[in-house]
Amino acid sequence: MANIFETLNPGTDVTTTRTLLHEAIPLTGSIVSGTYTDKTTTGEENIKNYSHGMFQSVYDYPYLSSSANHIFDLTVGYSDNSDLSSSANVQNAKKINMYNELALVCLGTDVTGAIEQFENDLVIADDNNLMKEMFFVNFSRLLVKDSIKKGTFSLVIGTGSWSDPFGVPTSCQTITDSPSASATQGTAEGQTGDWAPLYVTTPAYQTGSVGAIFYNLGIAALTGAVFTSPPGQGNPINHEFLKNNGIHQGISGTFTNVPISAACDGFRHRIQNISFNNTTEINSAIYFCRAPATKFNYSSNPTYTIGSKIRVKEEATSMPRAYVTTVGLYNASNELLAVAKLSEPLRKDPNNELTLRVRLDY
């Protein structure tokens, strides 16, 4: 137990830092759709559907395995004032609920308390350029960590026919947040964190944004309008966005005629790649622990002396010395709060001073 203490000066001996660590996250379309198809049934072993039918979960391995990691959830929805909204639609109420739930989480409410709607610009309050039919990708915290790094999100999708979604060169679209998206430009600060529009960058025939990426939430929202054929390529997507129970459905039919799980299957079938950099925020308190020349030259360890002599002194006239191996941080009541170990003992005697840098991460 320590019996000599050195008081820390909060103004000169304590500081704080914030460090951002980034990790590249690549997700291939083969994992999302096709890698773990169960040949004995009609399902995919890494895709989990639920009895409530409101979203679908994607894993990197068969989800019943203890080795499986949750990657993201998928769902679809539309606004109650969408032209596609109808009580005759399959799961109409649930699709409206999913749109409203994600809009509330991502955008919050306006001054009247009404839920905001998704738009293809950075000005949510004006209710212009509304995106009323949406696909949603909610990435797991395992991948996102604290947030998605701005300017790094990329999603490659196929807009061709159901049998060959990536066949025509112009049907393979790369969707990204703006390369200029950063802490100071290209993004907006919402009620639940920063977000930015998503744009088709390859081929660049789309006008305006086609969705939004919510960095802190780890949610990507994509308008159904992105699944239209480029100019000069006909309009096959209107007839063959997905195939459910042997029947092809266009993008409109995907929102109205099939359940959410089937719409998610169709969307997964068109994902070629997803990539982004995640962000882990590490906050640190740094303490500069100083051992002045006149202190900490002796040890309270019982083995420090033998008889009446200091073990580490070769001659009686030699200066006392000790070897520092541990630093303890105490509160005002001298209660031990934290312990730091040195990688090797440091010699301490009246001829030198030590300043040890102790960092606490949280």
Phi and psi in degrees as a GROMACS rama.xvg file:
@    title "Ramachandran Plot"
@    xaxis  label "Phi"
@    yaxis  label "Psi"
@TYPE xy
-68.2491  141.666  ALA-2
-124.886  -2.01512  ASN-3
-125.972  129.522  ILE-4
-124.367  150.699  PHE-5
-118.674  119.034  GLU-6
-74.9563  135.349  THR-7
-86.4017  134.819  LEU-8
-91.0108  113.499  ASN-9
-57.7812  -26.5565  PRO-10
-79.2007  -29.0536  GLY-11
-120.849  -18.8607  THR-12
-108.738  -5.0744  ASP-13
-130.455  133.442  VAL-14
-144.413  167.137  THR-15
-127.581  150.574  THR-16
-136.876  161.073  THR-17
-131.769  121.91  ARG-18
-119.317  135.22  THR-19
-109.631  120.981  LEU-20
-106.292  138.925  LEU-21
-122.459  143.582  HIS-22
-133.728  132.161  GLU-23
-76.2532  130.811  ALA-24
-118.543  104.68  ILE-25
-101.718  132.422  PRO-26
-125.133  117.984  LEU-27
-89.3172  152.393  THR-28
-64.3245  -24.7444  GLY-29
-65.6593  -33.2482  SER-30
-72.7184  -40.5276  ILE-31
-66.724  -35.4734  VAL-32
-149.83  109.591  SER-33
117.081  -23.6218  GLY-34
-68.5119  -42.4336  THR-35
-113.974  48.0038  TYR-36
-71.1686  129.6  THR-37
-82.953  112.228  ASP-38
-70.8624  -15.4381  LYS-39
-91.8406  -12.7935  THR-40
-132.488  -172.139  THR-41
-96.1817  1.87064  THR-42
-99.8572  179.008  GLY-43
-115.758  130.808  GLU-44
-68.4936  -21.9436  GLU-45
-99.5491  10.1391  ASN-46
-113.43  125.702  ILE-47
-114.794  119.533  LYS-48
-103.23  155.29  ASN-49
-118.422  157.388  TYR-50
-64.5059  -28.6666  SER-51
-72.7111  -20.8756  HIS-52
69.0984  22.4433  GLY-53
-99.236  -17.9478  MET-54
-159.486  173.554  PHE-55
-131.62  138.721  GLN-56
-107.776  139.777  SER-57
-115.961  131.889  VAL-58
-117.962  162.938  TYR-59
-87.6375  1.63825  ASP-60
-158.762  161.358  TYR-61
-47.5633  124.715  PRO-62
-66.9156  -17.752  TYR-63
-78.2028  -10.2917  LEU-64
-81.5334  144.575  SER-65
-69.1444  -14.0566  SER-66
-87.3332  -6.0425  SER-67
-73.647  139.979  ALA-68
-116.353  133.9  ASN-69
-70.4237  127.602  HIS-70
-98.5618  -58.0514  ILE-71
-161.942  167.639  PHE-72
-110.394  147.901  ASP-73
-121.595  144.781  LEU-74
-157.482  169.263  THR-75
-132.539  158.891  VAL-76
-170.905  165.221  GLY-77
-142.724  158.423  TYR-78
-70.3182  152.974  SER-79
-69.4777  -14.749  ASP-80
-103.544  17.3692  ASN-81
-71.5832  149.962  SER-82
-64.7868  -21.0295  ASP-83
-86.0369  -13.469  LEU-84
-69.1928  128.25  SER-85
-159.208  141.768  SER-86
-64.4034  -16.854  SER-87
-82.5944  -9.99598  ALA-88
-70.2964  153.757  ASN-89
-68.6835  126.233  VAL-90
53.5395  41.3871  GLN-91
-57.7966  -48.7668  ASN-92
-63.7239  -40.009  ALA-93
-68.5888  -36.4538  LYS-94
-68.1403  -38.0303  LYS-95
-66.3962  -42.1627  ILE-96
-62.1153  -40.4908  ASN-97
-66.5474  -40.3034  MET-98
-61.8348  -47.9722  TYR-99
-65.6595  -38.9966  ASN-100
-64.2544  -46.3282  GLU-101
-68.775  -36.2469  LEU-102
-64.8437  -39.738  ALA-103
-66.1129  -43.1801  LEU-104
-66.2052  -43.0967  VAL-105
-83.1276  -39.3565  CYS-106
-113.335  -23.8951  LEU-107
81.1275  -151.805  GLY-108
-121.954  162.259  THR-109
-88.2753  -171.909  ASP-110
-66.5386  -20.0167  VAL-111
-90.4044  -5.21254  THR-112
92.5402  -1.73106  GLY-113
-77.3276  146.406  ALA-114
-69.5627  130.6  ILE-115
-67.0378  157.718  GLU-116
-114.005  155.639  GLN-117
-68.2644  139.64  PHE-118
-130.614  162.268  GLU-119
-97.3018  27.204  ASN-120
-140.399  179.694  ASP-121
-88.3205  -3.47118  LEU-122
-105.252  93.6244  VAL-123
-73.7282  -33.1268  ILE-124
-68.2745  -19.1733  ALA-125
-84.3906  -9.14116  ASP-126
56.19  32.8822  ASP-127
-103.006  156.224  ASN-128
54.7304  47.7849  ASN-129
-68.9116  143.131  LEU-130
-110.21  107.815  MET-131
-102.65  -14.9486  LYS-132
-122.915  117.579  GLU-133
-133.6  148.567  MET-134
-104.367  141.342  PHE-135
-125.225  135.721  PHE-136
-121.147  114.461  VAL-137
-108.058  101.524  ASN-138
-74.6477  146.847  PHE-139
-73.3461  154.689  SER-140
-65.4572  -23.4096  ARG-141
-58.2432  -35.1698  LEU-142
-91.7205  -43.796  LEU-143
-76.1585  -30.2282  VAL-144
59.5447  -120.994  LYS-145
-85.505  -29.6186  ASP-146
-173.09  170.186  SER-147
-91.2349  134.523  ILE-148
-69.1346  132.966  LYS-149
-64.7184  140.022  LYS-150
82.0205  9.5635  GLY-151
-118.059  -5.66067  THR-152
-78.0801  135.732  PHE-153
-145.061  132.687  SER-154
-132.088  123.242  LEU-155
-107.418  121.666  VAL-156
-124.889  160.97  ILE-157
-111.026  133.572  GLY-158
-114.456  15.9216  THR-159
-79.6537  -160.063  GLY-160
-70.3227  166.667  SER-161
-60.8114  -39.9832  TRP-162
-74.6069  -22.777  SER-163
-148.913  71.376  ASP-164
-66.2639  -21.8599  PRO-165
-111.087  11.8392  PHE-166
-66.912  -49.9702  GLY-167
-78.8254  129.989  VAL-168
-51.4696  -40.6043  PRO-169
-78.3322  -5.46122  THR-170
-87.705  -5.48126  SER-171
-96.371  108.623  CYS-172
-110.595  135.977  GLN-173
-103.184  121.955  THR-174
-113.488  126.866  ILE-175
-138.01  160.55  THR-176
-74.8095  158.673  ASP-177
-56.9479  133.465  SER-178
-56.7375  -21.4901  PRO-179
-87.3024  -0.928614  SER-180
-63.4625  126.878  ALA-181
-153.699  -171.036  SER-182
-68.4435  -17.4319  ALA-183
-117.093  -8.69462  THR-184
-154.151  157.513  GLN-185
75.9709  2.43  GLY-186
-132.196  167.536  THR-187
-127.89  152.066  ALA-188
-101.036  111.985  GLU-189
-95.7542  -173.21  GLY-190
-70.5358  -20.8724  GLN-191
-122.731  22.2982  THR-192
126.618  -177.537  GLY-193
-81.946  149.569  ASP-194
-151.037  167.182  TRP-195
-150.899  154.049  ALA-196
-68.5343  155.636  PRO-197
-107.075  140.522  LEU-198
-127.397  148.908  TYR-199
-79.8424  117.937  VAL-200
-105.297  -20.5185  THR-201
-145.161  117.634  THR-202
-74.2871  152.046  PRO-203
-90.3974  66.8268  ALA-204
-108.822  -11.6007  TYR-205
-77.5534  144.185  GLN-206
-105.823  136.571  THR-207
75.7789  178.384  GLY-208
-83.8389  161.917  SER-209
-118.837  12.8346  VAL-210
166.278  -161.815  GLY-211
-150.911  149.674  ALA-212
-117.875  128.136  ILE-213
-106.539  103.472  PHE-214
-64.2747  -47.3446  TYR-215
-72.7332  -32.969  ASN-216
-82.1116  -23.227  LEU-217
71.8276  38.0659  GLY-218
-122.147  131.097  ILE-219
-110.878  129.692  ALA-220
-115.991  129.293  ALA-221
-128.468  128.887  LEU-222
-72.0169  145.356  THR-223
-64.9828  -19.745  GLY-224
-67.0231  -15.8664  ALA-225
-68.3894  -22.1782  VAL-226
-89.9984  59.5598  PHE-227
-123.078  156.331  THR-228
-77.2941  143.807  SER-229
-67.1318  158.012  PRO-230
-54.3212  136.662  PRO-231
84.8503  -0.16859  GLY-232
-109.31  15.0219  GLN-233
74.7891  -158.484  GLY-234
-140.763  50.3643  ASN-235
-67.1679  -27.1518  PRO-236
-66.2147  -27.4636  ILE-237
-65.8152  -18.6484  ASN-238
-109.032  -22.8303  HIS-239
-136.089  48.647  GLU-240
-68.7509  -42.4125  PHE-241
-148.038  170.467  LEU-242
-127.59  117.407  LYS-243
-127.612  123.034  ASN-244
54.8629  38.2715  ASN-245
80.3713  1.82331  GLY-246
-115.886  129.517  ILE-247
-75.8153  140.472  HIS-248
-124.201  139.183  GLN-249
-79.486  -176.199  GLY-250
-64.8472  -36.2664  ILE-251
-67.6559  -44.1362  SER-252
-64.5479  -27.5268  GLY-253
-63.1703  -37.2148  THR-254
-79.9565  -26.1634  PHE-255
-108.049  -33.127  THR-256
-105.998  -8.37333  ASN-257
-127.92  156.56  VAL-258
-69.1359  166.601  PRO-259
-58.4112  -40.8125  ILE-260
-61.3363  -39.5352  SER-261
-69.4336  -38.3936  ALA-262
-63.7708  -37.761  ALA-263
-66.2981  -38.2453  CYS-264
-59.2183  -43.9929  ASP-265
-63.8531  -39.5087  GLY-266
-67.3375  -43.7691  PHE-267
-60.1398  -38.1535  ARG-268
-60.5466  -18.8664  HIS-269
-107.67  6.93278  ARG-270
-91.3003  121.041  ILE-271
-95.2465  -44.7142  GLN-272
-154.326  149.098  ASN-273
-133.022  136.208  ILE-274
-148.862  148.384  SER-275
-166.986  167.685  PHE-276
-105.281  129.538  ASN-277
-88.003  174.124  ASN-278
-134.398  128.924  THR-279
-114.116  121.746  THR-280
-95.8854  122.624  GLU-281
-114.204  116.41  ILE-282
-97.451  135.142  ASN-283
-130.102  143.118  SER-284
-109.654  125.595  ALA-285
-112.366  126.95  ILE-286
-114.699  125.888  TYR-287
-95.9861  102.386  PHE-288
-93.0095  117.139  CYS-289
-107.738  133.199  ARG-290
-113.249  98.9257  ALA-291
-68.393  170.479  PRO-292
-60.8181  -32.5998  ALA-293
-91.0938  0.24243  THR-294
-123.42  160.088  LYS-295
61.2878  35.4876  PHE-296
-98.7269  -0.106046  ASN-297
-127.042  164.663  TYR-298
-121.821  144.547  SER-299
-90.2272  3.2709  SER-300
-65.3893  127.998  ASN-301
-57.4438  -25.4871  PRO-302
-84.5021  0.553143  THR-303
-67.0643  -28.7706  TYR-304
-119.268  154.211  THR-305
-131.694  117.228  ILE-306
68.3338  -121.304  GLY-307
-112.418  15.2472  SER-308
-114.306  147.457  LYS-309
-80.1301  127.625  ILE-310
-58.8296  -39.5626  ARG-311
-85.5511  0.877721  VAL-312
-92.0127  127.873  LYS-313
-83.1532  -31.8718  GLU-314
-132.797  155.549  GLU-315
-63.4998  -28.4419  ALA-316
-85.9096  -5.7988  THR-317
-69.6036  151.898  SER-318
-70.758  148.793  MET-319
-66.5536  152.488  PRO-320
-151.584  155.339  ARG-321
-137.052  171.151  ALA-322
-126.752  117.113  TYR-323
-80.4737  126.272  VAL-324
-122.931  -18.7885  THR-325
-144.041  144.41  THR-326
-120.492  130.614  VAL-327
-113.821  138.281  GLY-328
-106.29  126.938  LEU-329
-119.931  155.688  TYR-330
-88.597  -174.141  ASN-331
-65.5172  -18.9479  ALA-332
-95.1104  12.971  SER-333
61.4316  33.7289  ASN-334
-96.8651  129.632  GLU-335
-68.3786  126.062  LEU-336
-109.438  -35.0137  LEU-337
-151.958  152.149  ALA-338
-129.796  133.798  VAL-339
-121.09  134.191  ALA-340
-104.025  137.17  LYS-341
-82.8017  152.719  LEU-342
-71.3668  -25.2537  SER-343
-153.962  152.596  GLU-344
-63.4904  141.82  PRO-345
-113.173  129.894  LEU-346
-71.5505  137.082  ARG-347
-133.068  125.723  LYS-348
-146.794  175.742  ASP-349
-63.9775  -8.86783  PRO-350
-92.2922  -3.02641  ASN-351
-140.643  162.018  ASN-352
-121.777  151.398  GLU-353
-123.048  140.04  LEU-354
-124.416  114.125  THR-355
-107.001  129.664  LEU-356
-95.9003  115.07  ARG-357
-111.009  125.779  VAL-358
-116.997  129.29  ARG-359
-109.333  119.998  LEU-360
-98.8396  142.713  ASP-361
